[in-house]
Amino acid sequence: MNNQDQALIFELTKPGRTGYSLPDMEVPEAALEDLLPESYIRKTEPGLPEVSELDIMRHYTALSKRNHGVDSGFYPLGSCTMKYNPKINENVARLAGLAHIHPLQEEETVQGAMELLFDLQEHLKEITGMEEVTLQPAAGAHGEWTGLMMIRAFHEANGDTERTKVIVPDSAHGTNPASATVAGFETVTVKSDETGLVDLEDLKRVVGRDTAALMLTNPNTLGLFEENILEMAAIVHEAGGKLYYDGANLNAVLSKARPGDMGFDVVHLNLHKTFTGPHGGGGPGSGPVGVKKDLIKYLPKPVLVKEGDRYTFDYNRPDAIGRVKPFYGNFGINVRAYTYIRTMGPDGLKAVTEYAVLNANYMMRRLAPYYDLPFDRHCKHEFVLSGKRQKKLGVRTLDIAKRLLDFGYHPPTIYFPLNVEECIMIEPTETESKETLDAFIDAMIQIAKEAEDNPEIVQEAPHTTVIKRLDEALAARKPVLRYEKKEPVTN
Ligand SMILES: *Cc1c(COP(=O)(O)O)cnc(C)c1O
């Protein structure tokens, strides 16, 4: 990468240089004052970069090469499911009949698109064991909030206004307590036991007449299957609460087990994770919510229904919690998920689960001699290691993550879940080859050895990236997002 590539686009400016050329005007130029109110007219130049088309191409192409994505390398970010996004999804989403329709078109003119959404809902009902599904929520956390608002409406309709508490395990994804809080609930933590599962005695202790719901993911965020789920469901239902399933990462149970059969009343899915929507860097996502019978009437409106051969949106839903998204969700990402489900078929989805679990267990067992394994049992689609041993040598988990950048990998999730010290959470996903898994394992083993023999190389990593180690707190809290011109660049 040459010096020019590292400059900001503003610094590449040569006054008067443009990236376009237009023919001379054949008509007199209209005066701005005749077109716009005086107050809208700019008094000073905006100071935009002045560069040629070729320079601008090179600048942004160089920047794009610094990006890391699933298409450029392994991305084992736990609880994120960075798996391959099949390109056939993109082809289908770009079909003119799907990509060029407008959300305000008459229903008669978009029956095919509505059929696709309806079929997707039917597939998701079957996959989750739920009785109705909405595709409106735009992401996982949005689905959580939507589901909790429905649970709230259900309790209120029953006069159960004292149900103000949502129980979440200490290993829960951060969005769970956040969504519960935004939905107006208080969160209560239930502890995990030494095997990494919800402590049943503690659950019995915290459950009661004030319980609105238990929010859970299964397998949990440590990648472990909550084998007492039926007993847990009975405890919560007996107390009058509902069970909420965080189904963001379904690759561990897809086509094998269904939240509906485990006793859950509400579930959200992340189509941008499990169902191969490209994600990371902000979306767009899709977080459909499925419910059992007694929550159907609270679904956000409109509800997509089929009457004979015709699809229509039903707005006449007096008990609905309202709308949660303009129109009917993020259409493009739903098209991709539909394509994925149809191309995989039931057997394909079963294979997804088997490979996701096999890959995670293979990697966990091969790394276990080199890193602490807090829960020494079969994992599902992901697993956690602890960097405790390396910390004693002065190498923190953050250092290990930074060192992985030198090997060309996106680091795993670190310091999460919170109940594991120096946590390293790895989700290899089912789409990676054994060669890729082995290469990553070798890198992790090399780093473990470096921590013993040559800790500085890990502590000072990364060594090969464009930007070396950032002050992460400063970068997050005081990001410099605006270009401020200092002095003209001369070269
Ligand atoms: C990713 C994730 C979420 C949040 O989903 P978003 O789409 O990022 O809002 C919730 N729970 C779990 C377990 C997740 O992995």
The ligand as a Gaussian input file, in Angstrom:
#p B3LYP/6-31G(d) Opt

LIG

0 1
 C      -27.039000     -11.641000      18.116000
 C      -27.840000     -12.048000      19.262000
 C      -28.888000     -11.236000      19.720000
 C      -29.175000      -9.848000      19.178000
 O      -29.505000      -9.833000      17.812000
 P      -29.383000      -8.483000      16.967000
 O      -29.917000      -8.834000      15.624000
 O      -27.943000      -8.105000      16.958000
 O      -30.227000      -7.440000      17.647000
 C      -29.627000     -11.706000      20.782000
 N      -29.342000     -12.882000      21.373000
 C      -28.348000     -13.677000      20.956000
 C      -28.101000     -14.980000      21.650000
 C      -27.554000     -13.290000      19.891000
 O      -26.551000     -14.069000      19.481000

